[in-house]
């Protein structure tokens, strides 16, 4: 097993006409396992301020009432095939939103 190595993954979306949006993050290699300790969010608009919630599958991990320039500490292991999803609600339609996952990752199996 290799690592742990520093994890910094991100994904962006544009909020829809209702001010909602979502992104999903996942290990891109079937030999990589993430240990996510912080989920951070940023957005291009703050009026109205969206809320953001992080999920692993259907399980809510945490969130923030300030869906931009805020973060929440989590402690979750993400295996290949699982999705870490961040959903924004109540934001400005057309605003951009980005989620970041921080922590560590390890590699398993052969070379």
Phi, psi and omega in degrees: 000134180255146176110189015279151177242158181290132178253129169214098180245150178210160176208150184233158175211172173248130181294139184285187182298342177263000181082022181245154177192168178206155173224155177233140178236145181198151173304134184271357183232138184287001176251012183247134177237130179263142166243098185271128180248338180216137171243126182240148180230148175221152177212165183270356182219149179233008181221102001282154181279121178285160168263156178226138179228136178260140180228147164247108190064235179260005182268120177289131181261331183162180180186188182212142175282344173257094186284016177218139179055047181213168179211166177218137177281132177228168175217093186217142175261130181245117181265159176308136181093343176270154180242128168265112186247138173243129180241131175256143175223147173076023180266189178277122178305136179088352178287151175271152179218138181228137175247141178238138173246126180240151178157225178224164172222154176234158176248147181236167174079200184289190184275000000 
